[in-house]
């Protein structure tokens, strides 16, 4: 597996095409979430993804997009999180979130990280220090929740350290969105 962390301008045309294809395969086809995936936010995002054998039709194994946030909403936002059906339950989702959090800490130190996820994945994200901050709410007919992870400095100040990640964290990566 080959991991990449690229700004939009660094993506090759083929990489962008394969990312959009993977997102469409998971979100639109597999999960019947009909929407315009090319939402105009890719240009300002950081793209974290893993590939395997770029000659295959679907080589993107995991993907997430990260946005810096702004003055009004300073939290770093992670969205478009997915794992290929071929890599669910094997630790790939765990590796993706670790890389995403490393990018957030490096590029935006001290900032909280926010995402939304299916409610069934609450335990998975809590293993990384995320805590439920909103929801549940229905999104595309499924119950979703908002989760936020405070910066390391804020977590240390409140006394909540990193919890070890056990096998149960990998139990249900089917709906990792």
C-alpha positions in Angstrom: 0.0 0.0 0.0 1.3 3.4 -1.0 0.2 6.4 1.2 0.0 9.9 -0.2 -0.7 13.3 1.4 -1.2 15.9 -1.3 -2.7 19.3 -1.8 -5.0 19.6 -4.8 -2.3 21.2 -7.0 0.0 18.2 -6.4 -2.5 15.6 -7.5 -2.0 14.2 -11.0 -5.0 14.0 -13.3 -5.0 10.2 -12.9 -4.9 10.4 -9.1 -7.8 12.9 -9.0 -9.8 10.7 -11.4 -9.2 7.6 -9.3 -10.1 9.5 -6.1 -13.4 10.7 -7.6 -14.1 7.2 -8.9 -13.5 5.7 -5.5 -15.7 8.3 -3.8 -18.5 7.7 -6.4 -18.2 3.9 -6.0 -18.6 4.0 -2.2 -20.9 7.0 -1.6 -23.1 7.0 -4.8 -23.2 3.4 -6.0 -22.7 1.3 -2.8 -24.5 3.5 -0.4 -27.1 5.0 -2.8 -26.2 8.5 -1.7 -27.1 10.4 -4.9 -25.2 13.7 -4.7 -22.8 15.9 -6.6 -19.5 14.6 -5.2 -17.3 17.2 -7.0 -18.6 19.8 -4.5 -16.1 22.6 -5.2 -14.1 21.9 -2.0 -11.5 19.6 -3.4 -9.3 22.5 -4.5 -8.8 23.8 -0.9 -8.5 20.4 0.7 -5.6 18.1 1.7 -6.1 14.7 0.2 -4.9 11.7 2.2 -5.1 8.3 0.4 -3.7 4.9 -0.1 -3.3 3.2 -3.4 -2.3 -0.2 -4.6 -1.4 -1.2 -8.2 -2.2 2.0 -10.1 -2.9 -0.1 -13.2 -6.1 -1.6 -11.6 -9.5 0.0 -12.3 -10.0 0.8 -8.5 -6.6 1.2 -6.9 -7.7 3.7 -4.1 -8.0 1.7 -0.9 -8.6 4.5 1.6 -9.3 8.2 1.3 -10.1 11.3 3.4 -10.2 15.0 2.6 -9.1 17.6 5.2 -10.0 21.3 5.4 -8.3 23.9 7.5 -11.3 25.7 8.9 -11.6 29.5 9.1 -11.9 32.4 11.5 -15.6 31.8 12.1 -15.2 28.0 12.4 -11.6 27.2 13.3 -11.9 23.4 13.7 -10.1 21.3 11.1 -12.8 19.4 9.2 -12.3 15.9 7.8 -14.8 14.6 5.3 -15.2 12.1 2.4 -13.7 9.3 4.6 -13.8 5.9 2.9 -12.2 2.5 2.7 -12.5 0.2 -0.2 -14.7 -2.9 0.3 -11.5 -4.9 -0.3 -9.8 -3.4 2.8 -12.5 -3.2 5.4 -11.8 -4.8 8.7 -8.0 -5.2 8.1 -6.7 -2.1 9.8 -6.7 0.1 6.8 -9.3 2.5 8.2 -7.2 2.7 11.4 -4.1 3.6 9.4 -6.1 6.2 7.5 -7.3 8.0 10.6 -3.8 7.9 12.1 -2.4 9.6 9.0 -5.2 12.1 8.9 -4.6 13.1 12.6 -0.9 13.3 12.0 -1.5 15.7 9.0 -3.8 17.8 11.2 -1.3 18.0 14.0 1.5 19.0 11.7 -0.3 21.5 9.5 -2.6 23.0 12.2 -1.1 22.3 15.6 -3.4 23.0 18.6 -6.6 22.9 16.5 -9.5 20.6 17.2 -10.6 18.2 14.5 -14.2 17.6 13.5 -16.1 15.0 11.4 -19.4 13.4 10.9 -19.9 9.7 10.8 -22.5 7.0 10.9 -23.6 6.6 14.6 -22.5 2.9 14.4 -18.9 4.1 14.1 -18.9 6.1 17.3 -16.7 3.6 19.1 -14.2 3.5 16.3 -13.7 7.2 16.4 -13.7 7.4 20.2 -10.7 5.1 20.2 -8.8 8.0 18.5 -10.0 10.6 21.1 -13.0 11.9 19.3 -16.1 12.7 21.3 -19.7 13.0 20.2 -20.7 16.7 19.9 -23.9 16.6 18.0 -26.7 14.3 16.8 -27.8 11.8 16.1 -29.4 13.2 12.9 -30.5 11.6 9.7 -28.2 12.0 6.7 -29.2 10.0 3.6 -31.6 8.0 5.7 -28.9 6.8 8.1 -28.3 8.1 11.7 -25.1 10.2 11.8 -23.3 12.0 14.6 -20.8 14.8 14.8 -17.6 14.1 16.6 -14.8 16.4 17.6 -11.3 15.6 18.8 -9.6 18.3 20.9 -6.0 19.2 20.3 -3.4 17.2 22.2 -2.7 20.2 24.5 -6.4 20.6 25.3 -6.8 16.9 26.0 -3.7 16.8 28.3 -5.0 19.9 30.1 -8.3 18.1 30.9 -6.6 14.9 31.8 -8.0 12.7 29.0 -5.2 10.8 27.4 -5.1 8.6 24.3 -6.9 5.3 24.8 -5.4 2.2 23.4 -7.0 0.9 20.3 -8.2 -2.7 20.6 -9.5 -5.1 18.1 -13.0 -3.9 18.7 -12.1 -0.7 16.9 -11.9 -2.6 13.7 -15.2 -4.5 14.2 -17.3 -2.4 11.8 -15.5 -0.4 9.2 -18.2 -1.2 6.6 -19.8 2.2 6.9 -16.6 4.2 7.3 -17.6 7.4 5.5 
